[in-house]
């Protein structure tokens, strides 16, 4: 059996290291991000007539965090908030 030279060993080592890093990077890009949980999206109203919105908490359909206003005992949870691009 033929032995590898030290230079060939180093080349094979770095080739394997590069291939492993490429596979790890590809795997990291393919992992799905956590989706917004519609059940955790709540809209809060000023009274039981649900006419005036006073706050919203949760995530929109683009998975951006939504948190504004106040919480009250009058609320509805579920659905997906409208996805709006962040301000620039």
Beta strands, then each sheet from edge to edge (+ up, - down):
strand 1: 42-45
strand 2: 53-59
strand 3: 65-69
strand 4: 75-77
sheet 1: 3+ 2- 1+ 4-
end
